[in-house]
Amino acid sequence: GVLMILIQVMIVFLQRIFRVAEIQIGPLGTALVYDLSWWAEGLKFWNAVVVCLCVSYTFVQGSNVRVDLVYSAVKHRTRRAIDMFGSLLFMIPAITITYLYAWFFMWRHLMTPTVTASSDIDRMLMQSRIFRWNVETIGFSPNGFNGYFLFKVLLCAFAAMIFLQAVSMFYRSYLEWREGPESENKYLDRDT
Protein backbone atom coordinates (compact mmCIF):
# COMPACT_ATOMS: atom_id res chain seq x y z
CA GLY A 1 0.00 0.00 0.00
CA VAL A 2 2.80 2.41 0.85
CA LEU A 3 4.47 1.68 -2.49
CA MET A 4 1.26 2.58 -4.33
CA ILE A 5 0.98 5.85 -2.40
CA LEU A 6 4.59 6.76 -3.17
CA ILE A 7 4.12 5.99 -6.87
CA GLN A 8 0.93 8.06 -7.02
CA VAL A 9 2.55 11.03 -5.25
CA MET A 10 5.57 10.74 -7.55
CA ILE A 11 3.32 10.73 -10.63
CA VAL A 12 1.35 13.78 -9.49
CA PHE A 13 4.45 15.80 -8.61
CA LEU A 14 6.40 14.91 -11.73
CA GLN A 15 3.49 15.29 -14.12
CA ARG A 16 1.65 18.32 -12.74
CA ILE A 17 4.37 20.36 -11.07
CA PHE A 18 7.59 19.55 -12.94
CA ARG A 19 5.96 18.65 -16.30
CA VAL A 20 8.12 15.55 -16.74
CA ALA A 21 6.88 12.88 -19.17
CA GLU A 22 9.04 9.95 -18.08
CA ILE A 23 11.01 8.61 -15.15
CA GLN A 24 14.57 7.49 -15.68
CA ILE A 25 16.22 5.34 -13.02
CA GLY A 26 19.83 4.38 -13.58
CA PRO A 27 21.94 3.69 -10.52
CA LEU A 28 24.95 2.07 -12.24
CA GLY A 29 24.88 3.62 -15.68
CA THR A 30 22.18 1.40 -17.17
CA ALA A 31 19.01 3.45 -17.32
CA LEU A 32 15.53 2.10 -16.81
CA VAL A 33 13.18 4.51 -18.60
CA TYR A 34 9.39 4.33 -18.35
CA ASP A 35 6.75 6.85 -19.28
CA LEU A 36 4.55 8.25 -16.50
CA SER A 37 1.55 6.52 -18.08
CA TRP A 38 3.37 3.19 -17.53
CA TRP A 39 3.69 3.98 -13.84
CA ALA A 40 0.07 5.14 -13.64
CA GLU A 41 -1.26 1.98 -15.30
CA GLY A 42 1.08 -0.08 -13.14
CA LEU A 43 -0.90 1.12 -10.13
CA LYS A 44 -3.77 -1.04 -11.39
CA PHE A 45 -1.45 -4.03 -11.16
CA TRP A 46 -0.34 -3.21 -7.62
CA ASN A 47 -3.96 -2.75 -6.58
CA ALA A 48 -4.78 -6.17 -8.07
CA VAL A 49 -1.84 -7.70 -6.18
CA VAL A 50 -3.09 -6.30 -2.89
CA VAL A 51 -6.65 -7.50 -3.49
CA CYS A 52 -5.84 -10.94 -4.89
CA LEU A 53 -3.17 -11.86 -2.38
CA CYS A 54 -4.90 -10.47 0.71
CA VAL A 55 -8.45 -11.81 0.31
CA SER A 56 -7.69 -15.18 1.96
CA TYR A 57 -5.79 -13.50 4.78
CA THR A 58 -8.68 -11.11 5.38
CA PHE A 59 -11.10 -14.04 5.50
CA VAL A 60 -8.97 -15.89 8.08
CA GLN A 61 -8.68 -12.80 10.24
CA GLY A 62 -12.46 -12.34 10.21
CA SER A 63 -12.22 -8.90 8.62
CA ASN A 64 -14.51 -9.75 5.73
CA VAL A 65 -18.02 -8.29 5.47
CA ARG A 66 -20.52 -10.71 6.92
CA VAL A 67 -24.26 -10.40 7.43
CA ASP A 68 -25.04 -11.94 10.83
CA LEU A 69 -28.81 -12.03 10.73
CA VAL A 70 -29.06 -15.71 11.66
CA TYR A 71 -25.47 -16.63 12.47
CA SER A 72 -25.12 -14.67 15.72
CA ALA A 73 -28.36 -15.99 17.23
CA VAL A 74 -27.70 -19.73 16.82
CA LYS A 75 -25.68 -22.19 18.89
CA HIS A 76 -22.12 -23.36 18.29
CA ARG A 77 -22.93 -26.54 16.33
CA THR A 78 -25.38 -24.71 14.08
CA ARG A 79 -22.76 -22.05 13.32
CA ARG A 80 -20.27 -24.70 12.33
CA ALA A 81 -22.92 -26.43 10.18
CA ILE A 82 -23.62 -23.08 8.48
CA ASP A 83 -19.87 -22.63 7.88
CA MET A 84 -19.54 -26.13 6.42
CA PHE A 85 -22.64 -25.65 4.27
CA GLY A 86 -21.41 -22.26 3.05
CA SER A 87 -17.93 -23.45 2.17
CA LEU A 88 -19.18 -26.59 0.38
CA LEU A 89 -22.15 -25.15 -1.47
CA PHE A 90 -21.09 -21.55 -2.07
CA MET A 91 -17.35 -20.97 -1.80
CA ILE A 92 -15.99 -24.09 -3.49
CA PRO A 93 -18.34 -24.11 -6.52
CA ALA A 94 -18.04 -20.35 -7.07
CA ILE A 95 -14.27 -20.33 -6.87
CA THR A 96 -14.00 -23.47 -9.01
CA ILE A 97 -15.95 -21.76 -11.77
CA THR A 98 -13.82 -18.64 -11.32
CA TYR A 99 -10.65 -20.74 -11.57
CA LEU A 100 -11.83 -22.55 -14.71
CA TYR A 101 -12.59 -19.27 -16.45
CA ALA A 102 -9.35 -17.70 -15.20
CA TRP A 103 -7.30 -20.69 -16.36
CA PHE A 104 -8.91 -20.61 -19.80
CA PHE A 105 -8.45 -16.84 -19.97
CA MET A 106 -4.77 -17.15 -19.06
CA TRP A 107 -4.11 -20.21 -21.21
CA ARG A 108 -5.81 -18.69 -24.25
CA HIS A 109 -3.67 -15.58 -23.90
CA LEU A 110 -0.34 -17.31 -23.27
CA MET A 111 -0.32 -20.07 -25.88
CA THR A 112 -0.19 -20.00 -29.65
CA PRO A 113 -1.57 -21.28 -31.92
CA THR A 114 -5.00 -21.39 -30.37
CA VAL A 115 -6.55 -24.84 -30.23
CA THR A 116 -10.30 -25.12 -30.56
CA ALA A 117 -12.58 -28.00 -29.67
CA SER A 118 -13.99 -28.02 -33.21
CA SER A 119 -10.60 -28.78 -34.79
CA ASP A 120 -9.99 -32.28 -36.00
CA ILE A 121 -7.28 -34.42 -34.41
CA ASP A 122 -4.80 -34.08 -37.29
CA ARG A 123 -4.95 -30.31 -37.11
CA MET A 124 -4.48 -30.36 -33.33
CA LEU A 125 -1.45 -32.65 -33.64
CA MET A 126 0.03 -30.37 -36.29
CA GLN A 127 -0.55 -27.35 -34.06
CA SER A 128 1.02 -29.10 -31.07
CA ARG A 129 4.31 -29.37 -32.97
CA ILE A 130 4.51 -25.61 -33.37
CA PHE A 131 3.27 -24.74 -29.87
CA ARG A 132 4.98 -21.83 -28.18
CA TRP A 133 4.35 -19.49 -25.29
CA ASN A 134 3.09 -16.09 -26.28
CA VAL A 135 3.80 -13.60 -23.53
CA GLU A 136 2.57 -10.41 -25.13
CA THR A 137 3.64 -7.27 -23.39
CA ILE A 138 1.41 -4.81 -25.19
CA GLY A 139 -0.35 -2.17 -23.12
CA PHE A 140 -3.59 -0.35 -23.79
CA SER A 141 -1.88 2.97 -24.32
CA PRO A 142 1.26 3.36 -26.46
CA ASN A 143 3.61 3.88 -23.51
CA GLY A 144 1.44 2.19 -20.89
CA PHE A 145 1.94 -0.78 -18.60
CA ASN A 146 3.06 -3.79 -20.60
CA GLY A 147 2.62 -6.72 -18.22
CA TYR A 148 -1.09 -7.43 -18.56
CA PHE A 149 -0.50 -11.19 -18.63
CA LEU A 150 0.40 -10.85 -14.93
CA PHE A 151 -3.23 -9.97 -14.19
CA LYS A 152 -4.27 -13.34 -15.60
CA VAL A 153 -1.68 -15.17 -13.52
CA LEU A 154 -2.87 -13.26 -10.43
CA LEU A 155 -6.46 -14.29 -11.11
CA CYS A 156 -5.46 -17.97 -11.13
CA ALA A 157 -3.42 -17.54 -7.94
CA PHE A 158 -6.37 -15.78 -6.29
CA ALA A 159 -8.72 -18.62 -7.17
CA ALA A 160 -6.29 -21.28 -5.94
CA MET A 161 -5.78 -19.53 -2.59
CA ILE A 162 -9.52 -19.04 -2.03
CA PHE A 163 -10.12 -22.70 -2.88
CA LEU A 164 -7.57 -23.75 -0.26
CA GLN A 165 -9.20 -21.35 2.20
CA ALA A 166 -12.64 -22.88 1.54
CA VAL A 167 -11.31 -26.41 2.14
CA SER A 168 -9.58 -25.33 5.35
CA MET A 169 -12.74 -23.51 6.47
CA PHE A 170 -14.78 -26.65 5.94
CA TYR A 171 -12.26 -28.84 7.79
CA ARG A 172 -11.90 -26.39 10.70
CA SER A 173 -15.66 -26.08 11.03
CA TYR A 174 -16.03 -29.85 10.91
CA LEU A 175 -13.47 -30.37 13.68
CA GLU A 176 -15.08 -27.72 15.87
CA TRP A 177 -18.55 -29.12 15.16
CA ARG A 178 -17.42 -32.62 16.13
CA GLU A 179 -15.60 -31.55 19.30
CA GLY A 180 -18.35 -29.25 20.59
CA PRO A 181 -18.55 -25.72 22.01
CA GLU A 182 -15.35 -25.98 24.08
CA SER A 183 -13.32 -26.10 20.86
CA GLU A 184 -14.62 -22.81 19.46
CA ASN A 185 -11.79 -21.08 17.55
CA LYS A 186 -9.37 -23.79 18.70
CA TYR A 187 -8.14 -24.34 15.14
CA LEU A 188 -8.29 -20.67 14.12
CA ASP A 189 -4.92 -18.97 13.83
CA ARG A 190 -5.44 -15.21 13.91
CA ASP A 191 -2.71 -12.63 14.17
CA THR A 192 -4.48 -10.67 16.91
C-alpha positions in Angstrom: 0.0 0.0 0.0 2.8 2.4 0.8 4.5 1.7 -2.5 1.3 2.6 -4.3 1.0 5.9 -2.4 4.6 6.8 -3.2 4.1 6.0 -6.9 0.9 8.1 -7.0 2.5 11.0 -5.2 5.6 10.7 -7.5 3.3 10.7 -10.6 1.3 13.8 -9.5 4.4 15.8 -8.6 6.4 14.9 -11.7 3.5 15.3 -14.1 1.7 18.3 -12.7 4.4 20.4 -11.1 7.6 19.6 -12.9 6.0 18.7 -16.3 8.1 15.5 -16.7 6.9 12.9 -19.2 9.0 9.9 -18.1 11.0 8.6 -15.2 14.6 7.5 -15.7 16.2 5.3 -13.0 19.8 4.4 -13.6 21.9 3.7 -10.5 25.0 2.1 -12.2 24.9 3.6 -15.7 22.2 1.4 -17.2 19.0 3.5 -17.3 15.5 2.1 -16.8 13.2 4.5 -18.6 9.4 4.3 -18.4 6.8 6.9 -19.3 4.6 8.2 -16.5 1.6 6.5 -18.1 3.4 3.2 -17.5 3.7 4.0 -13.8 0.1 5.1 -13.6 -1.3 2.0 -15.3 1.1 -0.1 -13.1 -0.9 1.1 -10.1 -3.8 -1.0 -11.4 -1.5 -4.0 -11.2 -0.3 -3.2 -7.6 -4.0 -2.8 -6.6 -4.8 -6.2 -8.1 -1.8 -7.7 -6.2 -3.1 -6.3 -2.9 -6.7 -7.5 -3.5 -5.8 -10.9 -4.9 -3.2 -11.9 -2.4 -4.9 -10.5 0.7 -8.4 -11.8 0.3 -7.7 -15.2 2.0 -5.8 -13.5 4.8 -8.7 -11.1 5.4 -11.1 -14.0 5.5 -9.0 -15.9 8.1 -8.7 -12.8 10.2 -12.5 -12.3 10.2 -12.2 -8.9 8.6 -14.5 -9.7 5.7 -18.0 -8.3 5.5 -20.5 -10.7 6.9 -24.3 -10.4 7.4 -25.0 -11.9 10.8 -28.8 -12.0 10.7 -29.1 -15.7 11.7 -25.5 -16.6 12.5 -25.1 -14.7 15.7 -28.4 -16.0 17.2 -27.7 -19.7 16.8 -25.7 -22.2 18.9 -22.1 -23.4 18.3 -22.9 -26.5 16.3 -25.4 -24.7 14.1 -22.8 -22.0 13.3 -20.3 -24.7 12.3 -22.9 -26.4 10.2 -23.6 -23.1 8.5 -19.9 -22.6 7.9 -19.5 -26.1 6.4 -22.6 -25.7 4.3 -21.4 -22.3 3.0 -17.9 -23.5 2.2 -19.2 -26.6 0.4 -22.1 -25.1 -1.5 -21.1 -21.6 -2.1 -17.3 -21.0 -1.8 -16.0 -24.1 -3.5 -18.3 -24.1 -6.5 -18.0 -20.4 -7.1 -14.3 -20.3 -6.9 -14.0 -23.5 -9.0 -15.9 -21.8 -11.8 -13.8 -18.6 -11.3 -10.6 -20.7 -11.6 -11.8 -22.6 -14.7 -12.6 -19.3 -16.4 -9.4 -17.7 -15.2 -7.3 -20.7 -16.4 -8.9 -20.6 -19.8 -8.4 -16.8 -20.0 -4.8 -17.1 -19.1 -4.1 -20.2 -21.2 -5.8 -18.7 -24.2 -3.7 -15.6 -23.9 -0.3 -17.3 -23.3 -0.3 -20.1 -25.9 -0.2 -20.0 -29.7 -1.6 -21.3 -31.9 -5.0 -21.4 -30.4 -6.5 -24.8 -30.2 -10.3 -25.1 -30.6 -12.6 -28.0 -29.7 -14.0 -28.0 -33.2 -10.6 -28.8 -34.8 -10.0 -32.3 -36.0 -7.3 -34.4 -34.4 -4.8 -34.1 -37.3 -5.0 -30.3 -37.1 -4.5 -30.4 -33.3 -1.5 -32.7 -33.6 0.0 -30.4 -36.3 -0.5 -27.3 -34.1 1.0 -29.1 -31.1 4.3 -29.4 -33.0 4.5 -25.6 -33.4 3.3 -24.7 -29.9 5.0 -21.8 -28.2 4.4 -19.5 -25.3 3.1 -16.1 -26.3 3.8 -13.6 -23.5 2.6 -10.4 -25.1 3.6 -7.3 -23.4 1.4 -4.8 -25.2 -0.3 -2.2 -23.1 -3.6 -0.3 -23.8 -1.9 3.0 -24.3 1.3 3.4 -26.5 3.6 3.9 -23.5 1.4 2.2 -20.9 1.9 -0.8 -18.6 3.1 -3.8 -20.6 2.6 -6.7 -18.2 -1.1 -7.4 -18.6 -0.5 -11.2 -18.6 0.4 -10.9 -14.9 -3.2 -10.0 -14.2 -4.3 -13.3 -15.6 -1.7 -15.2 -13.5 -2.9 -13.3 -10.4 -6.5 -14.3 -11.1 -5.5 -18.0 -11.1 -3.4 -17.5 -7.9 -6.4 -15.8 -6.3 -8.7 -18.6 -7.2 -6.3 -21.3 -5.9 -5.8 -19.5 -2.6 -9.5 -19.0 -2.0 -10.1 -22.7 -2.9 -7.6 -23.7 -0.3 -9.2 -21.4 2.2 -12.6 -22.9 1.5 -11.3 -26.4 2.1 -9.6 -25.3 5.3 -12.7 -23.5 6.5 -14.8 -26.7 5.9 -12.3 -28.8 7.8 -11.9 -26.4 10.7 -15.7 -26.1 11.0 -16.0 -29.8 10.9 -13.5 -30.4 13.7 -15.1 -27.7 15.9 -18.6 -29.1 15.2 -17.4 -32.6 16.1 -15.6 -31.5 19.3 -18.3 -29.3 20.6 -18.6 -25.7 22.0 -15.3 -26.0 24.1 -13.3 -26.1 20.9 -14.6 -22.8 19.5 -11.8 -21.1 17.5 -9.4 -23.8 18.7 -8.1 -24.3 15.1 -8.3 -20.7 14.1 -4.9 -19.0 13.8 -5.4 -15.2 13.9 -2.7 -12.6 14.2 -4.5 -10.7 16.9 
